[in-house]
Amino acid sequence: MNYLRNFLRCLEAWMFLFFAGINLINNVQQTSNDWNAFLKFNQGIDEATRWISRFNELNKDIPFDADRVGYISEGPQGTEYILTQYAIIPHVLVQNANTEWIIAIFPGKNIYKKMSALGIDYDSIREYSFGINLIHTK
């Protein structure tokens, strides 16, 4: 009887190890597939290209005769500002709100409340993805 009990415990341990091994192999394969899909999806696309592509629709909405466009943001001013300038060529981007057209980048914020808090009098606000807004002032 003791022999049978030891045999069943040993069999139970081997079954546990067998199924744990199958689960481990399955997880490794799934992780590998996910990683390869991620690399394939992001191949050849850098962060600058992604940033600039966010402005495609906005750039069409800025009138061609608007020579200067204002820029306000709560985020970092360096790289974000330079990439935004590049994205809206041929317009010139200036870091203030004293222009007829303003690009405001406030992700996760209510843009209408933000404009009121900043004291900016506007005619219209066009909202785009990623918290990017185009404001036409009075």
C-alpha positions as CSV (number, residue, x, y, z in Angstrom):
1,M,0.0,0.0,0.0
2,N,2.9,2.4,0.9
3,Y,4.5,1.6,-2.5
4,L,1.3,2.5,-4.3
5,R,1.0,5.8,-2.4
6,N,4.6,6.7,-3.3
7,F,4.1,5.8,-6.9
8,L,1.0,8.0,-7.2
9,R,2.8,10.9,-5.5
10,C,5.7,10.5,-7.9
11,L,3.3,10.3,-10.9
12,E,1.5,13.4,-9.6
13,A,4.8,15.3,-9.4
14,W,5.8,14.3,-12.9
15,M,2.4,15.3,-14.3
16,F,2.7,18.7,-12.6
17,L,6.2,19.2,-14.1
18,F,5.0,18.0,-17.5
19,F,2.0,20.5,-17.6
20,A,4.2,23.3,-16.2
21,G,6.7,22.7,-19.0
22,I,4.0,22.8,-21.6
23,N,2.6,26.0,-20.1
24,L,6.2,27.5,-20.1
25,I,6.7,26.6,-23.8
26,N,3.4,28.1,-24.7
27,N,4.1,31.3,-22.9
28,V,7.6,31.6,-24.6
29,Q,6.0,31.1,-28.0
30,Q,3.3,33.7,-27.3
31,T,5.9,36.2,-26.1
32,S,8.0,35.6,-29.1
33,N,5.1,36.0,-31.5
34,D,4.0,39.3,-29.7
35,W,7.5,40.7,-29.8
36,N,7.9,39.8,-33.5
37,A,4.6,41.5,-34.3
38,F,5.6,44.6,-32.3
39,L,8.9,44.8,-34.3
40,K,7.1,44.3,-37.6
41,F,4.5,47.0,-36.8
42,N,7.1,49.6,-35.7
43,Q,9.7,48.8,-38.4
44,G,11.1,51.9,-40.0
45,I,9.0,54.3,-38.0
46,D,10.8,56.6,-35.5
47,E,9.3,58.9,-32.9
48,A,9.8,62.0,-35.1
49,T,7.9,60.5,-37.9
50,R,5.1,59.5,-35.6
51,W,5.0,63.0,-34.1
52,I,4.8,64.7,-37.5
53,S,2.1,62.4,-38.7
54,R,-0.1,63.6,-35.9
55,F,-0.2,67.0,-37.5
56,N,-1.2,66.0,-41.0
57,E,-4.9,67.0,-40.6
58,L,-4.1,70.1,-38.5
59,N,-1.6,71.4,-41.1
60,K,-4.3,71.3,-43.7
61,D,-6.5,73.4,-41.4
62,I,-4.0,76.3,-41.0
63,P,-4.7,78.9,-43.7
64,F,-1.8,79.2,-46.2
65,D,-1.6,83.0,-45.6
66,A,-1.0,82.5,-41.8
67,D,2.7,83.4,-41.6
68,R,3.1,82.8,-37.8
69,V,1.4,80.2,-35.6
70,G,1.6,80.4,-31.8
71,Y,2.5,77.5,-29.7
72,I,1.5,76.7,-26.1
73,S,2.0,73.5,-24.1
74,E,2.5,72.2,-20.6
75,G,4.9,69.5,-21.9
76,P,8.6,69.8,-22.7
77,Q,9.3,72.8,-24.9
78,G,12.6,71.6,-26.6
79,T,12.1,68.6,-28.8
80,E,8.3,68.8,-29.0
81,Y,8.5,72.4,-30.1
82,I,11.1,71.7,-32.8
83,L,9.2,68.7,-34.1
84,T,6.0,70.7,-34.2
85,Q,7.8,73.5,-36.2
86,Y,8.9,70.9,-38.7
87,A,5.4,69.4,-38.9
88,I,3.8,72.7,-39.9
89,I,6.3,73.9,-42.5
90,P,5.9,76.4,-44.3
91,H,4.4,78.2,-41.3
92,V,6.6,79.7,-38.6
93,L,6.0,78.6,-35.1
94,V,6.5,81.0,-32.2
95,Q,6.3,80.2,-28.5
96,N,3.5,82.5,-27.4
97,A,-0.2,83.0,-27.8
98,N,-0.1,86.4,-29.5
99,T,-1.0,85.2,-33.0
100,E,-4.2,84.6,-34.9
101,W,-3.7,80.8,-34.9
102,I,-2.3,78.9,-32.0
103,I,-1.4,75.2,-31.6
104,A,-2.1,74.1,-28.0
105,I,-0.9,70.7,-26.8
106,F,-2.6,69.7,-23.6
107,P,-3.2,65.9,-23.5
108,G,-5.8,64.8,-21.0
109,K,-7.0,68.4,-20.3
110,N,-10.2,70.2,-21.1
111,I,-9.0,72.7,-23.7
112,Y,-11.9,75.1,-23.1
113,K,-11.2,75.3,-19.4
114,K,-7.5,75.6,-20.2
115,M,-8.0,78.6,-22.6
116,S,-10.2,80.3,-20.0
117,A,-7.6,79.8,-17.3
118,L,-4.9,81.3,-19.7
119,G,-7.2,84.2,-20.6
120,I,-7.1,83.5,-24.3
121,D,-10.1,84.9,-26.2
122,Y,-10.9,82.5,-29.1
123,D,-13.3,82.2,-32.0
124,S,-13.0,78.5,-32.5
125,I,-11.1,75.4,-31.3
126,R,-10.5,72.4,-33.4
127,E,-9.5,69.3,-31.5
128,Y,-7.3,66.6,-32.9
129,S,-5.9,63.4,-31.3
130,F,-3.2,63.3,-28.7
131,G,-4.4,66.5,-27.0
132,I,-3.4,68.6,-30.0
133,N,-5.7,71.6,-30.7
134,L,-5.8,74.4,-33.2
135,I,-7.2,77.7,-31.9
136,H,-8.3,80.6,-33.9
137,T,-8.3,83.8,-31.8
138,K,-10.4,86.9,-32.1
